[in-house]
Amino acid sequence: MYDGLNFTDLYNQNKNKFAHWAKSWTGLSDTDVIDVYQDACVILWQKIQAGNLVFTAKPATFLFGIGRNLLRERLRGRGRDPIPLPDGLQISDDDINEFVNSPEEEMIQLQRNSCLEKLIQSLGEGCAAVVKLTFFHEKNSNEIAEIAGYASGDVVRQMRRRCLKQLRELYEKHCI
């Protein structure tokens, strides 16, 4: 227990939520997701025990943030593993680099970036500001609330969710 925090309850209340959330965007197996969740719990517990953590949000928010970072690390690591190709087909690193760095690929990426910039502007002034401050200026929700004059970081988080959903839909419709 830490200032009214029952860690067992925190673990049990968030396990299924975390598993559902993580599997929805990572495609990892149940076992991998639970491993990451348990690692996140251990890290959170260690930070609490060391006195290195001051709760400025709900403990579950910290737990999900730690878990998100661990999931990203796991996905980056998974991307480096060789994937077997069918029928003994082999592709050299030079073949991959030639495609990845090809002028055609660079042109496609520039077009997508240009399309994305136009779509961000089409979202409206409020959404465009929240998206730009979040991703281009790396501001957190509380900082954005202060800069843009919103009531709180919670308002910004809700707005960002709506804006990103709208942006994804527009991007899939117009840029892909």
LINLINFEN-V511713 format. One record per helix or strand. SS is the DSSP state (hx for helix, st for strand). FROM is the first residue (numbers start at 1). TO is the last residue. Records with the same first field share a line. If there is no record, write none. Layout:
SS->FROM-TO + FROM-TO
This chain:
st->2-2 + 5-5
hx->7-26 + 30-50 + 59-79 + 86-88 + 93-100 + 103-122 + 125-135 + 141-148 + 153-174
